[in-house]
Amino acid sequence: MNIKGHEVKGIDVDAQTRCKHYPKEVDRIALKFKCCDTYYPCYQCHDEIADHKAETWTVEERNKKAVLCGSCGMELTINEYMNSGYACPHCEASFNPGCRNHAHLYFDVSED
């Protein structure tokens, strides 16, 4: 699926980056995986499609653009996303606050 010029790989990805695993209205972000520099809606899509193990972004890399808002297509830095209050700072679309339960799968959160 192509979201505002960004390829998002996954299973049953819709126009706002929702997937088979996370289809709720607020499930509208895709995350760029450090290991392959590719956007996926979730870790499960990555695990099912990619031919390699996922890597997490380090604390020092939090200024990298690695989060895609499925509503407006803006790329956010990891810091912008983590400090967003679970809404896009550009279009104010709500993000799923439950994503924080999986943050450790994408980002090093040892210092948080």
Phi, psi and omega per residue, in radians:
M1 nan 2.417 3.102
N2 -1.853 2.095 -3.132
I3 -1.967 1.847 3.107
K4 0.801 0.834 3.089
G5 1.524 0.046 3.141
H6 -2.042 2.204 3.090
E7 -1.323 2.298 3.069
V8 -2.140 2.034 3.117
K9 -1.616 2.575 3.107
G10 2.901 -3.004 -3.108
I11 -1.869 2.103 -3.128
D12 0.978 0.805 -3.129
V13 -1.288 2.283 3.100
D14 -1.721 -3.069 -3.046
A15 -1.191 -0.173 3.089
Q16 -2.059 0.380 3.062
T17 1.306 0.208 3.040
R18 -1.245 2.721 -3.118
C19 -2.375 -3.119 3.113
K20 -0.958 -0.658 -3.047
H21 -1.437 -0.549 -3.076
Y22 -2.350 1.443 -3.045
P23 -1.722 0.129 -3.106
K24 -1.217 2.780 3.142
E25 -0.903 -0.734 -3.080
V26 -1.415 -0.066 3.117
D27 -1.468 1.340 -3.024
R28 -2.273 0.674 2.990
I29 -2.231 2.703 2.958
A30 -2.152 2.590 -3.109
L31 -2.021 2.349 3.087
K32 -1.440 2.152 3.138
F33 -1.470 2.269 -3.100
K34 -1.034 -0.670 -3.051
C35 -1.111 -0.528 -3.045
C36 -2.310 0.041 3.105
D37 0.958 0.682 -3.060
T38 -2.253 2.426 3.072
Y39 -1.421 2.361 3.008
Y40 -2.350 2.623 3.096
P41 -1.189 -0.495 -3.089
C42 -2.813 2.946 -3.140
Y43 -1.135 -0.553 -3.132
Q44 -1.187 -0.716 3.070
C45 -1.054 -0.785 3.116
H46 -1.035 -0.835 -3.095
D47 -1.078 -0.601 -3.097
E48 -1.409 -0.474 -3.035
I49 -1.831 -0.758 -3.059
A50 -1.222 2.677 -3.140
D51 -1.790 0.469 -3.104
H52 -2.628 2.929 3.120
K53 -1.409 2.468 3.122
A54 -1.222 2.570 3.043
E55 -2.052 2.600 3.122
T56 -1.698 2.628 3.049
W57 -1.290 2.440 3.131
T58 -1.410 2.908 3.088
V59 -1.047 -0.663 -3.133
E60 -1.186 -0.269 -3.113
E61 -1.742 0.223 -3.068
R62 -1.196 -0.135 3.049
N63 -1.598 0.062 3.084
K64 -1.372 2.486 3.049
K65 -1.371 1.966 -3.055
A66 -2.490 0.196 3.129
V67 -2.308 2.269 -3.105
L68 -1.975 2.143 3.063
C69 -1.328 2.106 -3.141
G70 -1.276 -0.228 3.139
S71 -1.453 -0.904 -3.076
C72 -1.901 -0.202 3.118
G73 1.448 0.122 3.121
M74 -1.311 2.439 3.027
E75 -1.568 2.277 3.129
L76 -1.912 2.593 2.975
T77 -1.269 2.849 3.097
I78 -1.041 -0.734 3.097
N79 -1.053 -0.798 3.135
E80 -1.016 -0.776 3.134
Y81 -1.133 -0.846 -3.071
M82 -1.156 -0.415 3.132
N83 -1.802 0.197 -3.002
S84 -1.368 -0.278 -3.044
G85 1.237 0.404 3.102
Y86 1.093 0.739 2.951
A87 -2.614 2.526 -3.130
C88 -1.113 2.230 3.128
P89 -1.218 -0.183 -3.138
H90 -1.706 -0.856 -3.079
C91 -1.949 -0.107 3.112
E92 1.192 0.248 3.051
A93 -1.144 2.429 -3.129
S94 -1.268 2.458 3.020
F95 -1.854 2.810 3.136
N96 -1.305 2.007 3.133
P97 -1.147 -0.341 3.106
G98 -1.179 -0.257 3.113
C99 -1.063 -0.442 3.136
R100 -1.048 -0.428 3.114
N101 -1.197 -0.317 -3.130
H102 -1.961 0.102 -3.065
A103 -0.952 -0.638 -3.120
H104 -1.128 -0.280 3.116
L105 -1.422 -0.303 -3.106
Y106 -1.980 -0.623 -2.997
F107 -2.259 2.573 2.998
D108 -1.253 2.025 -3.126
V109 -1.985 0.315 -3.087
S110 -1.097 -0.439 -3.116
E111 -1.690 0.011 -3.108
D112 -1.512 nan nan
